[in-house]
Amino acid sequence: MSKKVLLIEDDLTLSEMIVSFLKAYGFDALGFSDPKEALETLFSKKESFDIVVLDLMLPGMDGFDVAKIIKSRIDIPIIISSARTDIGNKIYGYDLGADDYLDKPYEPRELVLRIDAVLRRYGRQNTFTVSDFTIDEANKSVMMDGYPIDLTRIEFDIFLLLLKNRNKNLSRDQIIGSLGLDDETKHRTIDMHISNLRQKIGDDAKEPRYIKSVWGIGYKFTG
């Protein structure tokens, strides 16, 4: 599956060129000139991105502020692409959590190389093991005892949330809120996803080993 890049760049000509170039190298790229629209898409859960390429000089919002918002909400690598090449801006960008800082102007091929390098590093950093499961956050994949588990995106997000809160009770409302799901999402929808998760990991609903029901509250991972 091709990696998906969210490009936030207000120079439309440059944006179109970069998107076209990235697609030629096998990436699925989507460009935005409006940072607010880009953030809405990134957080909407309707699109799943692997990395953000972020310009700093944007209309209505500074790129550093965009980086702050992204890093406060989700765990995704960011490459800052900017004509602000002084060391102070670079240090600040890295302090905010940027994974790389690419000076403009640059050859598009260099951006491809930087993206590949960041995703490789990020993939290693975001693979961890809990109980019988190995989770690769960057690729949204789960292995159980060395075998892949085929989870939908929402199943993966719920499972990851439970794993990261091991032995903690999570209410259905907490799950809905933490994953940024629509407020209209019903509790029974969460129950359905949990039921599907249990089936895929071989967890007996009556005597679960991994995902236990907490009466009157929700669920917790205890494996």
C-alpha positions in Angstrom: 0.0 0.0 0.0 1.4 3.4 -0.9 2.2 5.9 1.8 -0.1 8.9 2.0 1.4 12.4 2.2 -0.4 15.5 3.4 1.2 18.6 1.9 0.4 22.0 3.4 1.8 24.5 0.9 0.2 27.9 -0.1 2.2 28.2 -3.4 -0.2 26.4 -5.7 2.3 26.0 -8.5 4.8 24.4 -6.2 2.2 22.3 -4.5 1.0 20.9 -7.8 4.5 20.1 -8.8 5.4 18.4 -5.5 2.1 16.3 -5.5 2.8 15.2 -9.1 6.4 14.3 -8.3 5.4 12.3 -5.2 2.8 10.4 -7.1 5.4 9.6 -9.7 7.5 8.0 -6.9 4.6 5.9 -5.6 3.2 8.1 -2.9 -0.5 9.0 -2.5 -0.2 12.8 -2.0 -2.8 15.4 -1.2 -2.0 19.1 -1.2 -3.7 22.0 0.7 -3.1 25.7 0.6 -5.4 26.5 3.5 -3.9 25.1 6.8 -7.3 25.1 8.6 -8.8 22.9 5.8 -5.7 20.6 6.0 -6.1 20.2 9.7 -9.8 19.4 9.4 -9.0 16.7 6.8 -6.2 15.3 9.0 -8.3 15.0 12.1 -11.5 14.0 10.4 -10.6 10.3 10.4 -12.0 10.1 6.9 -8.5 10.2 5.5 -5.4 8.3 6.9 -2.0 10.0 6.3 1.5 8.7 7.0 3.4 11.9 7.0 2.9 15.7 6.8 5.1 18.0 4.7 4.5 21.5 6.1 5.4 25.0 4.9 5.8 27.7 7.5 4.5 30.8 5.7 0.8 30.1 5.4 -2.3 32.2 5.1 -4.1 32.9 8.4 -1.9 30.6 10.5 1.9 30.3 11.1 3.3 26.9 10.2 4.8 26.5 13.7 1.3 26.8 15.1 0.0 24.2 12.7 2.8 21.8 13.8 1.9 22.4 17.5 -1.7 21.6 16.8 -0.9 18.4 14.9 1.6 17.1 17.5 -0.9 17.8 20.3 -3.6 15.7 18.6 -2.0 12.8 16.7 1.3 11.0 16.4 2.4 11.5 12.9 5.9 12.5 11.5 6.3 16.1 10.1 8.8 17.4 7.7 9.0 21.2 7.7 9.7 22.7 4.3 10.6 26.4 4.5 12.6 29.3 3.2 13.2 30.2 6.8 16.7 28.7 6.9 18.2 30.3 10.0 19.2 28.0 12.8 16.8 29.6 15.3 13.8 28.5 13.2 15.2 25.0 12.7 15.8 24.6 16.5 12.3 25.8 17.2 10.9 23.4 14.6 12.7 20.4 16.1 11.6 21.5 19.6 8.0 21.3 18.4 8.5 17.8 17.3 9.4 18.1 13.6 11.2 15.0 12.3 13.1 16.9 9.6 13.6 20.4 8.3 14.2 20.9 4.6 15.4 24.2 3.3 13.8 25.8 0.3 14.5 25.7 -2.6 15.2 22.1 -2.9 15.0 19.4 -5.6 11.8 17.3 -5.3 13.9 14.1 -5.4 15.5 15.3 -2.1 12.1 15.5 -0.5 11.3 11.9 -1.6 14.6 10.8 0.0 13.8 12.7 3.2 10.3 11.2 3.4 11.6 7.7 2.9 14.2 8.2 5.7 11.7 9.7 8.1 9.2 6.9 7.6 11.9 4.3 8.1 12.9 5.9 11.4 9.4 6.5 12.4 8.4 2.9 11.7 11.1 1.6 14.0 10.2 4.0 16.7 6.5 3.2 16.5 6.7 -0.6 16.7 6.2 -2.0 20.2 5.1 -5.2 21.9 2.3 -5.7 24.5 1.5 -9.2 25.7 1.2 -11.4 22.6 0.9 -8.5 20.2 3.4 -6.5 18.1 2.0 -3.2 16.9 3.4 -1.1 14.1 1.7 2.3 14.5 3.2 3.8 11.3 1.7 1.0 9.1 -1.3 0.4 11.4 -0.7 -3.3 11.6 -0.9 -5.9 14.4 0.9 -9.2 14.7 -0.2 -11.8 17.2 2.4 -14.4 18.0 4.1 -13.5 14.7 0.9 -13.8 12.6 -0.8 -10.7 11.1 -4.3 -9.8 12.3 -6.5 -8.2 9.7 -8.1 -5.2 11.4 -10.1 -2.4 10.0 -8.9 1.1 10.6 -11.4 1.7 13.5 -10.6 -1.7 15.0 -6.9 -0.9 15.0 -7.5 2.6 16.6 -9.7 1.1 19.3 -7.2 -1.7 19.9 -4.2 0.7 20.1 -6.1 2.9 22.6 -6.8 -0.1 24.8 -3.2 -1.3 24.6 -1.8 2.1 25.5 -4.1 2.2 28.5 -3.4 -1.3 29.7 -5.4 -2.3 32.8 -7.2 1.0 32.8 -11.0 1.2 32.5 -12.1 3.1 29.4 -15.7 4.1 29.0 -17.4 4.0 25.6 -17.6 7.8 25.6 -13.8 8.0 26.3 -13.2 5.7 23.4 -15.4 7.8 21.1 -13.7 11.1 22.3 -10.2 9.8 22.2 -10.5 8.6 18.6 -12.2 11.8 17.4 -15.3 9.9 16.3 -18.5 11.7 15.6 -20.5 12.6 18.7 -23.4 10.7 17.1 -21.5 7.4 17.4 -23.6 5.1 19.5 -22.3 2.9 22.3 -23.5 -0.2 20.5 -21.3 0.7 17.6 -18.3 0.5 20.0 -19.6 -2.8 21.3 -19.8 -4.1 17.8 -16.2 -3.1 17.0 -15.0 -4.7 20.3 -16.9 -7.9 19.4 -15.2 -8.0 16.0 -11.8 -7.4 17.7 -12.4 -10.3 20.1 -13.2 -12.6 17.3 -10.1 -11.7 15.3 -7.7 -12.2 18.2 -9.5 -15.3 19.4 -10.8 -13.8 22.6 -13.7 -15.5 24.3 -16.4 -12.9 25.1 -17.6 -14.9 28.1 -14.1 -15.4 29.5 -11.9 -12.9 27.7 -8.1 -13.1 28.2 -7.3 -9.7 26.6 -10.3 -7.4 26.3 -12.5 -7.4 29.4 -15.9 -5.8 29.8 -16.2 -3.4 32.8 -19.8 -3.5 33.9 -21.5 -0.1 33.6 -18.3 1.5 32.3 -16.8 0.0 29.1 -13.6 -2.0 28.5 -10.0 -2.6 29.4 -7.1 -4.5 28.0 -5.6 -6.9 30.6 -3.6 -9.4 28.5 
